[in-house]
Amino acid sequence: MRPTGGTTHKYRCRNCGSFVTREFARVFGNNDDEVFGCLDCMSATKVKNGGARAEDADGSSLAR
């Protein structure tokens, strides 16, 4: 999907606002390619365990 003008970009972390690639959003985001955490605002372990797709971006509910 292509961004539709303006200053907002589809592929940004909803938690910190950092740019993420389309591939990152596809792999780690939710079913709508929304990302609620990225490598700038959470650990790689939390991202791998699903933290980037959880609206609770701190990943605390995903602790194992």
Summary of the structure (lengths in Angstrom):
residues: 64
radius of gyration: 11.3
end to end distance: 33.8
largest distance: 40.3
contacts: 166
relative contact order: 0.19
helix: 23%
strand: 6%
